Amino acid sequence: MHTSELTPEIRAALSEPRPYPAITLVMPTDPDFPFSEKDRILLRDLVTEAKRRLADDPDVSRETRLELRDHMLDTTVIEQVADPFHPDDAMVVYVAADEPVQVWQMTSLAPVRPRVEFADQFLTRYLEAAEQRSRPFLVLVLDQEMCRLYHGSVKRLDEVEHHGFPCAPEIPSPEDALPGAIPHSAPYEGHKARVEQYLRMVDKRLGDAVEEHDGDLPLFVIGGDKILAAFRAVTTHGDMVAGTLPLTGMDKDRAKDLMKRLEPVLAEFHEKQVAEAVDALGEARGLGKYAGGPLEVWTAVADKRVARLIVEEGLDLAGRITEDGRVLELVEVPEPVTLPDPRPDVEPPPHTMGVATDIIEQLVDRAIDADSQILFVPDGTLAEAGGVAALLRY
């Protein structure tokens, strides 16, 4: 599965309490050569690390240990579950007793650290942070014969094949019954009403897709001038539209070709987003609704005061979190565990005890739980704020 398929319902299901241990494996992958020898070595080492922890953990029953070790923590099993046709930059694997292994592939614009996590629930924060970094969006292609919907990210575009998409007219045109082409034929009586009815149906199905993603994704609409104008007249999602493109046959384009045409529009939209966010931070300072720097922002997120969290894409933080979760103490980011001998991750040196190396992932996860908007911006945008700032609700 891919993070483009992550919905609030799936996230809630993944986060449900499970019998200990619910195991989360995180690793970078090669997007050009899926399951290359390098990927296989890294996966093997993470699986070996998980088995070591199982053997050393007194809270794991013998039956659970044997089931996980012998039947689920297996590189072959994990490879069979993964999708080899849609490789990406990173992978998260979820393993728990009495459940099938789940493999999620994700786009990440920042380096991903290999990790093995034991908890009483699967950890979704890595998926959440990766999805936000990938700048998700929707693309609606309008055509009188077939309308299509795509879910996209900065590196990937996938056609949506549920919620009634691709969507063909349910009421055929009378012209369709005539043999042969009808060049330069005038629209028949009622043609405009038929198109409007069709677009209302498309808009309703679009609403179902928007609801699946909590309604906060920018929408790019592709179509001819007339059908774009007709869509604007009937849609209830006009405030989501972030840009438009002429159709030029793209109703039948491959996703890869369509993505190439979208890239300049997406880049322009993101630049505009960043500029508006920086301006909004300046205004928020004057209103006393600004938080800047990792420590101040962490506490504001913990208190659910953040309306919008803004983070530099390459920011990497490590620190200790107080028991109540409100205060963060930053420490130097430790060197990543050198694989293929990850044992130091089991018995960390004293100066790294209690240090969390996924502060950004936790920050994003907590912000999402508090219904905050998230925006990742280019490195250097928030230099004065230490790479992270927030617009506050109060």
C-alpha contacts under 8 A as a table, 3 or more apart, distances in Angstrom:
res1	aa1	res2	aa2	distance
1	M	5	E	6.85
1	M	82	A	7.33
1	M	83	D	7.05
1	M	102	Q	7.99
1	M	103	V	6.27
1	M	104	W	4.74
1	M	105	Q	6.08
2	H	5	E	5.64
2	H	6	L	7.27
2	H	104	W	5.28
2	H	105	Q	4.77
2	H	106	M	5.74
3	T	6	L	5.03
3	T	104	W	6.75
3	T	105	Q	6.58
3	T	106	M	5.50
3	T	107	T	7.85
3	T	127	L	6.37
3	T	128	E	7.99
3	T	130	A	7.77
3	T	131	E	6.01
4	S	131	E	7.35
4	S	136	P	7.78
4	S	151	H	6.80
4	S	152	G	7.51
6	L	10	I	6.04
6	L	11	R	6.53
7	T	10	I	5.17
7	T	11	R	6.07
7	T	212	E	5.99
7	T	213	H	5.95
8	P	11	R	5.01
8	P	12	A	6.05
8	P	212	E	7.30
8	P	213	H	7.19
8	P	214	D	7.60
9	E	12	A	5.12
9	E	13	A	6.23
10	I	13	A	5.02
10	I	14	L	6.15
11	R	14	L	5.14
11	R	15	S	6.17
11	R	124	T	6.81
12	A	15	S	5.08
12	A	16	E	6.30
13	A	16	E	5.35
14	L	121	Q	7.28
14	L	122	F	5.78
14	L	123	L	7.64
14	L	124	T	6.99
15	S	121	Q	5.56
15	S	122	F	5.62
15	S	123	L	6.70
15	S	124	T	6.80
16	E	121	Q	6.01
16	E	122	F	7.69
17	P	120	D	5.68
17	P	121	Q	4.88
18	R	21	P	7.54
18	R	22	A	6.35
18	R	96	A	7.87
18	R	120	D	5.25
18	R	121	Q	5.30
19	P	22	A	6.84
19	P	96	A	7.94
19	P	97	A	7.81
19	P	120	D	6.04
19	P	121	Q	7.92
20	Y	59	D	7.79
20	Y	60	V	6.97
20	Y	118	F	7.70
20	Y	119	A	6.30
20	Y	120	D	4.83
20	Y	121	Q	7.73
21	P	60	V	7.01
21	P	96	A	6.72
21	P	118	F	5.50
21	P	119	A	5.48
21	P	120	D	5.72
21	P	121	Q	7.74
22	A	94	Y	7.35
22	A	95	V	6.17
22	A	96	A	4.90
22	A	97	A	7.81
22	A	118	F	5.83
22	A	119	A	5.34
22	A	120	D	5.42
22	A	121	Q	5.29
22	A	122	F	5.60
23	I	50	A	7.98
23	I	93	V	7.99
23	I	94	Y	5.78
23	I	95	V	5.05
23	I	96	A	6.17
23	I	116	V	7.25
23	I	117	E	5.72
23	I	118	F	4.88
23	I	119	A	6.61
23	I	121	Q	7.92
23	I	122	F	6.51
24	T	92	V	6.87
24	T	93	V	5.71
24	T	94	Y	4.88
24	T	95	V	6.58
24	T	115	R	7.88
24	T	116	V	5.96
24	T	117	E	5.03
24	T	118	F	6.62
24	T	122	F	6.03
24	T	123	L	6.40
25	L	46	L	7.05
25	L	92	V	5.57
25	L	93	V	4.96
25	L	94	Y	6.58
25	L	114	P	7.56
25	L	115	R	5.74
25	L	116	V	4.81
25	L	117	E	6.43
26	V	90	A	7.53
26	V	91	M	5.90
26	V	92	V	4.61
26	V	93	V	6.54
26	V	112	V	7.79
26	V	113	R	7.20
26	V	114	P	5.30
26	V	115	R	5.00
26	V	116	V	6.63
26	V	126	Y	7.94
27	M	42	L	7.58
27	M	43	L	7.44
27	M	90	A	5.71
27	M	91	M	5.49
27	M	92	V	6.65
27	M	112	V	6.38
27	M	113	R	6.26
27	M	114	P	4.39
27	M	115	R	6.64
28	P	39	D	7.91
28	P	89	D	5.83
28	P	90	A	4.05
28	P	91	M	6.23
28	P	111	P	7.53
28	P	112	V	5.42
28	P	113	R	6.97
28	P	114	P	6.80
29	T	34	P	7.16
29	T	35	F	7.47
29	T	39	D	5.91
29	T	87	P	7.98
29	T	88	D	6.66
29	T	89	D	5.01
29	T	90	A	4.74
29	T	91	M	6.61
30	D	33	F	5.48
30	D	34	P	5.81
30	D	35	F	7.34
30	D	36	S	7.22
30	D	39	D	6.98
30	D	87	P	7.50
30	D	88	D	6.83
30	D	89	D	5.90
30	D	90	A	7.68
31	P	34	P	6.01
31	P	87	P	5.02
31	P	88	D	4.41
31	P	89	D	5.24
32	D	87	P	7.22
32	D	88	D	7.95
33	F	36	S	5.49
33	F	87	P	7.77
34	P	39	D	7.63
34	P	84	P	6.27
34	P	87	P	5.61
34	P	88	D	7.94
35	F	38	K	7.52
35	F	39	D	5.12
35	F	40	R	5.77
35	F	79	E	7.76
35	F	84	P	7.90
36	S	39	D	5.15
36	S	40	R	6.23
37	E	40	R	5.06
37	E	41	I	6.15
38	K	41	I	5.22
38	K	42	L	6.31
39	D	42	L	5.17
39	D	43	L	6.07
40	R	43	L	5.08
40	R	44	R	5.97
40	R	75	T	7.73
41	I	44	R	5.08
41	I	45	D	6.20
41	I	340	P	7.56
42	L	45	D	5.13
42	L	46	L	6.28
42	L	339	L	7.25
42	L	340	P	7.04
43	L	46	L	5.14
43	L	47	V	6.17
43	L	75	T	6.71
44	R	47	V	5.13
44	R	48	T	6.10
44	R	75	T	6.14
45	D	48	T	4.95
45	D	49	E	6.09
45	D	339	L	7.07
45	D	340	P	5.71
45	D	341	D	7.41
45	D	342	P	7.32
46	L	49	E	4.94
46	L	50	A	6.20
46	L	114	P	7.59
46	L	115	R	7.38
46	L	116	V	6.64
46	L	342	P	7.86
47	V	50	A	5.05
47	V	51	K	6.26
47	V	73	L	6.02
47	V	74	D	6.86
47	V	75	T	7.14
48	T	51	K	5.11
48	T	52	R	6.26
49	E	52	R	5.07
49	E	53	R	6.36
49	E	116	V	7.27
49	E	342	P	6.64
49	E	343	R	7.06
50	A	53	R	5.15
50	A	54	L	6.22
50	A	73	L	7.78
50	A	116	V	6.39
51	K	54	L	4.95
51	K	55	A	6.24
51	K	69	R	6.21
51	K	73	L	7.46
52	R	55	A	5.16
52	R	56	D	6.28
53	R	56	D	5.08
53	R	57	D	5.82
53	R	346	V	7.31
54	L	57	D	5.31
54	L	60	V	6.82
54	L	65	R	6.17
54	L	69	R	7.89
55	A	65	R	7.37
57	D	60	V	5.87
58	P	61	S	7.59
60	V	64	T	6.55
60	V	65	R	6.27
61	S	64	T	5.33
61	S	65	R	6.09
62	R	65	R	5.05
62	R	66	L	6.18
63	E	66	L	5.29
63	E	67	E	6.22
64	T	67	E	5.16
64	T	68	L	6.10
64	T	97	A	6.41
65	R	68	L	5.38
65	R	69	R	5.88
66	L	69	R	5.11
66	L	70	D	5.75
66	L	71	H	7.94
67	E	70	D	5.53
67	E	71	H	5.61
67	E	72	M	6.97
67	E	97	A	6.81
68	L	71	H	5.69
68	L	72	M	4.94
68	L	73	L	5.67
68	L	95	V	7.82
68	L	96	A	7.23
68	L	97	A	6.28
69	R	72	M	6.30
69	R	73	L	5.36
69	R	74	D	7.67
70	D	73	L	6.84
70	D	74	D	7.56
71	H	74	D	6.81
72	M	77	V	6.82
72	M	95	V	6.92
72	M	101	V	6.84
73	L	77	V	7.67
73	L	78	I	7.90
73	L	95	V	7.36
74	D	77	V	5.36
74	D	78	I	6.41
75	T	78	I	5.12
75	T	79	E	6.12
76	T	79	E	5.16
76	T	80	Q	6.21
77	V	80	Q	5.23
77	V	81	V	6.49
77	V	101	V	7.81
78	I	81	V	5.26
78	I	82	A	6.35
78	I	93	V	7.64
78	I	101	V	6.99
78	I	102	Q	7.90
78	I	103	V	6.95
79	E	82	A	5.19
80	Q	83	D	7.86
81	V	101	V	7.31
81	V	102	Q	6.97
81	V	103	V	6.26
82	A	103	V	5.58
82	A	104	W	7.41
82	A	105	Q	7.74
83	D	86	H	5.87
83	D	87	P	6.98
84	P	87	P	5.92
87	P	105	Q	7.08
88	D	91	M	7.65
88	D	105	Q	6.06
88	D	106	M	5.71
88	D	107	T	5.62
89	D	105	Q	7.62
89	D	106	M	6.20
89	D	107	T	5.18
89	D	108	S	5.84
90	A	105	Q	5.92
90	A	106	M	5.33
90	A	107	T	6.38
90	A	108	S	6.64
90	A	112	V	6.92
91	M	103	V	6.98
91	M	104	W	5.65
91	M	105	Q	4.47
91	M	106	M	5.99
92	V	103	V	5.89
92	V	104	W	5.10
92	V	105	Q	6.41
92	V	106	M	7.91
92	V	126	Y	7.72
92	V	127	L	7.58
93	V	101	V	7.26
93	V	102	Q	5.73
93	V	103	V	4.56
93	V	104	W	6.29
94	Y	101	V	5.94
94	Y	102	Q	5.07
94	Y	103	V	6.45
94	Y	122	F	6.54
95	V	99	E	7.36
95	V	100	P	7.37
95	V	101	V	5.17
95	V	102	Q	6.77
96	A	99	E	5.72
96	A	100	P	7.66
96	A	101	V	7.33
106	M	127	L	7.10
106	M	130	A	6.47
106	M	131	E	7.29
107	T	130	A	6.15
107	T	131	E	7.13
107	T	133	R	7.96
107	T	134	S	6.06
107	T	153	S	7.95
107	T	155	K	7.20
108	S	111	P	7.15
108	S	112	V	7.40
108	S	130	A	5.19
108	S	131	E	7.76
108	S	133	R	6.43
108	S	134	S	6.38
109	L	130	A	7.74
109	L	133	R	6.30
109	L	134	S	6.79
109	L	313	E	6.90
109	L	314	G	7.67
110	A	313	E	6.46
110	A	314	G	5.45
111	P	314	G	7.86
113	R	336	P	7.03
119	A	122	F	6.93
119	A	123	L	7.91
123	L	126	Y	7.10
124	T	127	L	5.34
124	T	128	E	6.25
124	T	365	D	7.90
125	R	128	E	4.96
125	R	129	A	6.04
125	R	361	E	5.47
125	R	362	Q	6.13
125	R	364	V	7.34
125	R	365	D	5.17
126	Y	129	A	5.32
126	Y	130	A	6.12
126	Y	361	E	5.85
127	L	130	A	5.16
127	L	131	E	6.05
128	E	131	E	5.18
128	E	132	Q	6.28
128	E	361	E	7.53
128	E	364	V	7.19
128	E	365	D	6.35
129	A	132	Q	5.21
129	A	133	R	6.14
129	A	360	I	7.73
129	A	361	E	5.33
129	A	364	V	5.91
129	A	365	D	6.97
130	A	133	R	5.08
130	A	134	S	6.19
131	E	134	S	5.19
131	E	135	R	6.95
131	E	136	P	6.82
132	Q	135	R	5.56
132	Q	136	P	6.87
132	Q	374	I	6.81
132	Q	375	L	7.20
132	Q	376	F	7.28
133	R	313	E	6.93
133	R	375	L	7.79
133	R	376	F	5.94
134	S	153	S	5.16
134	S	154	V	5.32
134	S	155	K	7.49
135	R	153	S	5.46
135	R	154	V	5.99
135	R	376	F	7.94
136	P	151	H	7.26
136	P	152	G	5.57
136	P	153	S	4.50
136	P	154	V	7.20
136	P	217	L	6.52
136	P	218	P	7.80
137	F	151	H	6.00
137	F	152	G	5.19
137	F	153	S	6.27
137	F	217	L	5.11
137	F	218	P	5.12
137	F	219	L	6.05
137	F	220	F	7.73
138	L	149	L	7.13
138	L	150	Y	5.65
138	L	151	H	4.72
138	L	152	G	5.95
138	L	217	L	6.59
138	L	218	P	6.29
138	L	219	L	4.79
138	L	220	F	6.26
139	V	149	L	5.68
139	V	150	Y	4.96
139	V	151	H	6.44
139	V	152	G	7.33
139	V	219	L	5.72
139	V	220	F	4.76
139	V	221	V	5.81
139	V	222	I	7.48
140	L	147	C	7.29
140	L	148	R	5.91
140	L	149	L	4.62
140	L	150	Y	6.48
140	L	219	L	7.27
140	L	220	F	6.28
140	L	221	V	4.82
140	L	222	I	6.14
141	V	147	C	5.52
141	V	148	R	5.10
141	V	149	L	6.26
141	V	221	V	5.99
141	V	222	I	4.70
141	V	223	G	6.17
141	V	247	L	7.54
141	V	250	M	7.38
141	V	251	D	6.03
142	L	146	M	7.18
142	L	147	C	4.82
142	L	148	R	6.88
142	L	221	V	7.30
142	L	222	I	5.93
142	L	223	G	4.96
142	L	224	G	7.85
142	L	227	I	7.07
142	L	228	L	7.60
142	L	247	L	7.68
142	L	251	D	7.26
143	D	146	M	5.30
143	D	147	C	5.31
143	D	223	G	6.54
143	D	224	G	7.96
143	D	227	I	7.44
143	D	251	D	6.63
144	Q	147	C	7.26
144	Q	168	A	7.99
144	Q	169	P	7.50
144	Q	195	V	7.02
144	Q	227	I	7.93
145	E	168	A	5.98
145	E	169	P	6.65
146	M	166	P	6.69
146	M	167	C	5.60
146	M	168	A	4.59
146	M	169	P	7.11
146	M	251	D	7.22
147	C	165	F	7.39
147	C	166	P	5.79
147	C	167	C	5.06
147	C	168	A	6.44
147	C	202	V	7.37
147	C	251	D	7.11
148	R	159	E	7.42
148	R	160	V	7.57
148	R	165	F	6.03
148	R	166	P	4.67
148	R	167	C	6.36
148	R	251	D	7.00
149	L	159	E	5.99
149	L	160	V	5.44
149	L	161	E	7.93
149	L	165	F	6.49
149	L	166	P	6.75
149	L	206	L	7.94
150	Y	157	L	6.46
150	Y	158	D	5.44
150	Y	159	E	4.24
150	Y	160	V	5.17
151	H	157	L	5.88
151	H	158	D	5.39
151	H	159	E	6.32
151	H	160	V	6.46
152	G	155	K	7.73
152	G	156	R	5.56
152	G	157	L	4.21
152	G	158	D	6.19
153	S	156	R	5.09
153	S	157	L	6.37
156	R	259	M	7.62
157	L	255	A	5.88
157	L	256	K	7.05
157	L	259	M	6.50
158	D	255	A	6.63
159	E	255	A	7.18
160	V	163	H	7.97
160	V	165	F	6.34
160	V	166	P	7.41
161	E	164	G	7.17
161	E	165	F	5.14
161	E	166	P	6.20
162	H	165	F	5.36
162	H	166	P	7.77
163	H	205	R	5.77
163	H	206	L	7.62
163	H	208	D	6.30
163	H	209	A	6.32
164	G	167	C	5.93
164	G	205	R	6.23
165	F	205	R	7.59
167	C	202	V	6.79
169	P	172	P	6.32
169	P	198	Y	5.84
170	E	198	Y	7.61
171	I	194	R	7.68
172	P	176	D	6.87
173	S	176	D	5.43
173	S	177	A	7.72
173	S	191	H	7.84
174	P	177	A	5.74
174	P	178	L	7.56
175	E	178	L	5.52
175	E	188	Y	7.91
176	D	179	P	7.73
182	I	185	S	5.66
187	P	191	H	5.90
188	Y	191	H	5.50
189	E	192	K	7.95
190	G	193	A	5.30
190	G	194	R	6.24
191	H	194	R	5.11
191	H	195	V	6.30
192	K	195	V	5.19
192	K	196	E	6.24
193	A	196	E	5.11
193	A	197	Q	6.14
194	R	197	Q	5.14
194	R	198	Y	6.19
195	V	198	Y	5.03
195	V	199	L	6.16
195	V	230	A	7.96
196	E	199	L	5.08
196	E	200	R	6.18
196	E	230	A	6.59
196	E	231	F	7.53
196	E	234	V	7.15
197	Q	200	R	5.17
197	Q	201	M	6.45
198	Y	201	M	5.21
198	Y	202	V	6.37
199	L	202	V	4.86
199	L	203	D	5.99
199	L	230	A	7.79
199	L	231	F	6.17
199	L	234	V	7.23
199	L	235	T	7.86
200	R	203	D	4.96
200	R	204	K	6.17
200	R	231	F	7.98
200	R	234	V	6.24
200	R	235	T	6.84
201	M	204	K	5.14
201	M	205	R	6.37
202	V	205	R	5.20
202	V	206	L	6.05
203	D	206	L	4.86
203	D	207	G	6.20
203	D	234	V	7.96
203	D	235	T	5.82
203	D	236	T	7.23
203	D	237	H	7.72
204	K	207	G	5.04
204	K	208	D	6.73
205	R	208	D	5.17
205	R	209	A	6.61
206	L	209	A	5.12
206	L	210	V	6.11
207	G	210	V	4.97
207	G	211	E	6.05
207	G	237	H	7.67
208	D	211	E	5.17
208	D	212	E	6.40
209	A	212	E	5.14
209	A	213	H	6.88
210	V	213	H	5.39
210	V	214	D	6.38
210	V	215	G	4.70
210	V	216	D	7.62
210	V	217	L	7.50
211	E	214	D	4.91
211	E	215	G	5.18
212	E	215	G	7.33
213	H	216	D	6.88
213	H	217	L	7.26
216	D	240	M	7.87
217	L	240	M	7.27
218	P	240	M	5.47
218	P	241	V	6.24
218	P	242	A	5.62
219	L	240	M	5.50
219	L	241	V	4.66
219	L	242	A	5.50
219	L	243	G	7.16
220	F	241	V	5.77
220	F	242	A	5.61
220	F	243	G	4.92
220	F	244	T	5.54
220	F	245	L	7.76
221	V	228	L	7.86
221	V	241	V	7.01
221	V	243	G	6.51
221	V	244	T	4.78
221	V	245	L	6.49
222	I	228	L	7.65
222	I	244	T	5.53
222	I	245	L	4.70
222	I	246	P	5.66
222	I	247	L	5.40
222	I	250	M	7.97
223	G	227	I	6.21
223	G	228	L	5.63
223	G	244	T	7.72
223	G	245	L	6.54
223	G	246	P	5.17
223	G	247	L	4.24
223	G	248	T	7.97
224	G	227	I	5.51
224	G	228	L	5.97
224	G	246	P	5.49
224	G	247	L	5.31
224	G	248	T	7.82
225	D	228	L	5.22
225	D	229	A	6.18
225	D	246	P	7.35
226	K	229	A	5.20
226	K	230	A	6.22
227	I	230	A	4.91
227	I	231	F	5.99
228	L	231	F	5.04
228	L	232	R	6.19
229	A	232	R	5.19
229	A	233	A	6.38
230	A	233	A	5.15
230	A	234	V	6.64
231	F	234	V	5.38
231	F	235	T	5.75
232	R	235	T	5.52
232	R	238	G	6.57
235	T	238	G	6.06
237	H	240	M	5.56
237	H	241	V	7.17
238	G	241	V	5.51
241	V	244	T	7.76
242	A	269	F	7.17
243	G	265	V	7.15
243	G	269	F	7.78
247	L	250	M	5.49
247	L	251	D	7.19
249	G	252	K	6.19
249	G	253	D	6.93
250	M	253	D	4.64
250	M	258	L	6.81
253	D	257	D	6.24
253	D	258	L	6.07
254	R	257	D	5.36
254	R	258	L	6.20
255	A	258	L	5.01
255	A	259	M	6.04
256	K	259	M	5.21
256	K	260	K	6.66
257	D	260	K	5.27
257	D	261	R	6.78
258	L	261	R	5.31
258	L	262	L	6.36
259	M	262	L	4.96
259	M	263	E	6.18
260	K	263	E	5.41
261	R	264	P	7.02
261	R	265	V	7.93
262	L	265	V	5.36
262	L	266	L	6.06
263	E	266	L	5.10
263	E	267	A	6.08
264	P	267	A	5.11
264	P	268	E	6.17
265	V	268	E	5.18
265	V	269	F	6.15
266	L	269	F	5.05
266	L	270	H	6.15
267	A	270	H	5.21
267	A	271	E	6.20
268	E	271	E	5.21
268	E	272	K	6.26
269	F	272	K	5.12
269	F	273	Q	6.19
270	H	273	Q	4.87
270	H	274	V	6.18
271	E	274	V	5.20
271	E	275	A	6.22
272	K	275	A	5.16
272	K	276	E	6.12
273	Q	276	E	5.24
273	Q	277	A	6.08
274	V	277	A	5.05
274	V	278	V	6.21
274	V	377	V	6.27
275	A	278	V	5.26
275	A	279	D	6.28
276	E	279	D	5.09
276	E	280	A	6.07
277	A	280	A	5.00
277	A	281	L	6.23
277	A	310	I	7.92
278	V	281	L	5.14
278	V	282	G	6.49
279	D	282	G	5.16
279	D	283	E	6.45
280	A	283	E	5.08
280	A	284	A	6.05
280	A	391	L	7.78
281	L	284	A	4.95
281	L	285	R	6.35
281	L	290	Y	6.59
281	L	389	A	7.97
281	L	390	A	7.43
281	L	391	L	6.40
282	G	285	R	5.37
282	G	286	G	7.05
283	E	286	G	5.47
283	E	287	L	6.63
284	A	287	L	5.00
284	A	288	G	6.07
284	A	289	K	4.83
284	A	290	Y	5.16
284	A	391	L	6.47
284	A	392	L	7.85
285	R	288	G	5.24
285	R	289	K	6.01
285	R	290	Y	5.06
286	G	289	K	7.68
287	L	290	Y	7.77
289	K	391	L	5.91
289	K	392	L	4.72
289	K	393	R	6.80
289	K	394	Y	5.98
290	Y	389	A	7.46
290	Y	390	A	5.93
290	Y	391	L	5.16
290	Y	392	L	5.78
291	A	296	E	5.97
291	A	297	V	5.54
291	A	300	A	7.39
291	A	389	A	5.59
291	A	390	A	5.11
291	A	391	L	6.65
291	A	392	L	7.06
292	G	296	E	6.06
292	G	297	V	5.98
292	G	385	A	5.00
292	G	386	G	7.52
292	G	388	V	6.31
292	G	389	A	4.33
292	G	390	A	6.46
293	G	296	E	5.67
293	G	297	V	6.00
293	G	385	A	4.72
293	G	386	G	5.11
293	G	387	G	6.91
293	G	388	V	5.53
293	G	389	A	6.02
294	P	297	V	5.24
294	P	298	W	5.83
294	P	328	L	7.99
294	P	386	G	6.85
294	P	387	G	7.72
294	P	388	V	6.05
294	P	389	A	7.63
295	L	298	W	5.21
295	L	299	T	6.53
295	L	327	V	7.09
295	L	328	L	5.73
295	L	329	E	7.23
295	L	330	L	7.77
296	E	299	T	5.47
296	E	300	A	6.33
297	V	300	A	5.00
297	V	301	V	6.10
297	V	388	V	7.32
297	V	389	A	6.29
297	V	390	A	6.41
298	W	301	V	5.23
298	W	302	A	6.19
298	W	326	R	7.07
298	W	327	V	6.97
298	W	328	L	6.67
298	W	363	L	6.78
299	T	302	A	4.95
299	T	303	D	6.17
299	T	326	R	5.05
299	T	327	V	5.85
299	T	328	L	7.58
300	A	303	D	5.10
300	A	304	K	6.25
300	A	305	R	5.37
300	A	306	V	6.10
300	A	392	L	7.78
301	V	304	K	4.93
301	V	305	R	6.00
301	V	306	V	5.57
301	V	363	L	7.29
301	V	366	R	6.76
301	V	367	A	5.84
301	V	370	A	7.64
302	A	305	R	7.78
302	A	325	G	6.83
302	A	326	R	5.44
302	A	366	R	7.09
303	D	326	R	7.38
304	K	367	A	7.41
304	K	370	A	5.48
305	R	392	L	5.50
305	R	393	R	5.36
305	R	394	Y	6.48
306	V	309	L	6.57
306	V	367	A	7.32
306	V	370	A	7.86
306	V	372	S	6.00
306	V	390	A	6.23
306	V	391	L	5.91
306	V	392	L	4.43
306	V	393	R	5.75
307	A	371	D	7.64
307	A	372	S	4.86
307	A	373	Q	6.23
307	A	390	A	7.37
307	A	391	L	5.58
307	A	392	L	5.21
307	A	393	R	5.28
308	R	372	S	5.28
308	R	373	Q	4.51
308	R	374	I	5.78
308	R	375	L	7.51
308	R	390	A	5.63
308	R	391	L	5.13
308	R	392	L	7.02
309	L	364	V	7.94
309	L	367	A	7.28
309	L	372	S	6.76
309	L	373	Q	6.11
309	L	374	I	4.90
309	L	375	L	6.27
309	L	388	V	7.67
309	L	389	A	6.35
309	L	390	A	4.64
309	L	391	L	6.67
310	I	374	I	6.07
310	I	375	L	4.86
310	I	376	F	5.78
310	I	377	V	6.98
310	I	388	V	5.79
310	I	389	A	5.38
310	I	390	A	5.80
311	V	315	L	7.29
311	V	374	I	7.92
311	V	375	L	6.41
311	V	376	F	4.85
311	V	377	V	6.07
311	V	382	L	7.81
311	V	387	G	6.00
311	V	388	V	4.53
311	V	389	A	6.65
312	E	315	L	5.48
312	E	376	F	5.46
312	E	377	V	4.82
312	E	378	P	5.55
312	E	379	D	5.03
312	E	380	G	7.26
312	E	381	T	6.96
312	E	382	L	6.89
312	E	387	G	5.26
312	E	388	V	6.37
313	E	376	F	5.38
313	E	377	V	5.69
313	E	378	P	5.68
313	E	379	D	5.94
314	G	378	P	7.75
314	G	379	D	6.08
315	L	360	I	7.57
315	L	379	D	7.52
315	L	387	G	6.31
316	D	333	V	7.46
316	D	358	D	7.93
316	D	359	I	7.66
316	D	360	I	6.76
317	L	330	L	7.29
317	L	331	V	7.85
317	L	332	E	7.72
317	L	333	V	6.12
317	L	357	T	6.46
317	L	358	D	7.03
317	L	359	I	5.63
317	L	360	I	6.51
318	A	330	L	5.97
318	A	331	V	5.67
318	A	332	E	6.43
318	A	333	V	5.06
318	A	334	P	7.62
318	A	355	V	6.53
318	A	356	A	5.51
318	A	357	T	4.37
318	A	358	D	6.56
318	A	359	I	5.75
319	G	328	L	6.44
319	G	329	E	5.26
319	G	330	L	4.16
319	G	331	V	4.88
319	G	332	E	7.63
319	G	333	V	7.86
319	G	355	V	5.18
319	G	356	A	5.44
319	G	357	T	6.77
319	G	359	I	7.04
320	R	328	L	5.83
320	R	329	E	5.12
320	R	330	L	6.55
320	R	331	V	7.46
320	R	354	G	6.02
320	R	355	V	4.95
320	R	356	A	6.10
321	I	325	G	5.85
321	I	326	R	7.40
321	I	327	V	5.87
321	I	328	L	4.73
321	I	329	E	6.39
321	I	355	V	7.94
321	I	356	A	7.74
322	T	325	G	5.19
322	T	326	R	6.48
322	T	327	V	5.47
322	T	328	L	6.59
323	E	326	R	7.95
324	D	327	V	7.73
325	G	328	L	7.75
331	V	355	V	7.80
333	V	357	T	6.86
334	P	352	T	7.60
334	P	357	T	7.72
337	V	341	D	7.92
337	V	342	P	5.72
337	V	344	P	6.83
337	V	345	D	6.41
338	T	341	D	6.20
338	T	342	P	6.05
339	L	342	P	5.33
341	D	344	P	7.81
342	P	345	D	5.72
342	P	346	V	7.69
343	R	346	V	5.36
343	R	347	E	6.88
344	P	347	E	5.17
344	P	348	P	5.41
344	P	349	P	7.75
345	D	348	P	5.55
348	P	352	T	6.14
348	P	353	M	6.43
349	P	352	T	5.71
349	P	353	M	6.81
350	P	353	M	5.35
352	T	355	V	5.39
356	A	359	I	6.29
358	D	361	E	5.32
358	D	362	Q	6.23
359	I	362	Q	5.09
359	I	363	L	5.99
360	I	363	L	4.97
360	I	364	V	6.19
361	E	364	V	5.26
361	E	365	D	6.10
362	Q	365	D	5.01
362	Q	366	R	6.07
363	L	366	R	5.30
363	L	367	A	6.13
364	V	367	A	5.05
364	V	368	I	6.18
364	V	374	I	7.30
365	D	368	I	5.24
365	D	369	D	6.35
366	R	369	D	5.03
366	R	370	A	6.35
367	A	370	A	5.03
367	A	371	D	6.40
367	A	372	S	5.19
367	A	373	Q	7.55
367	A	374	I	7.67
368	I	371	D	5.00
368	I	372	S	5.46
368	I	373	Q	7.16
368	I	374	I	7.74
369	D	372	S	7.55
377	V	381	T	6.65
378	P	381	T	5.90
379	D	382	L	7.40
379	D	383	A	7.90
379	D	387	G	7.41
380	G	383	A	4.98
380	G	387	G	7.18
381	T	387	G	7.40
382	L	385	A	5.30
382	L	386	G	6.37
382	L	387	G	4.77
382	L	388	V	6.31
382	L	389	A	7.31
383	A	386	G	5.29
383	A	387	G	5.51
384	E	387	G	7.49
385	A	388	V	5.91
385	A	389	A	6.29
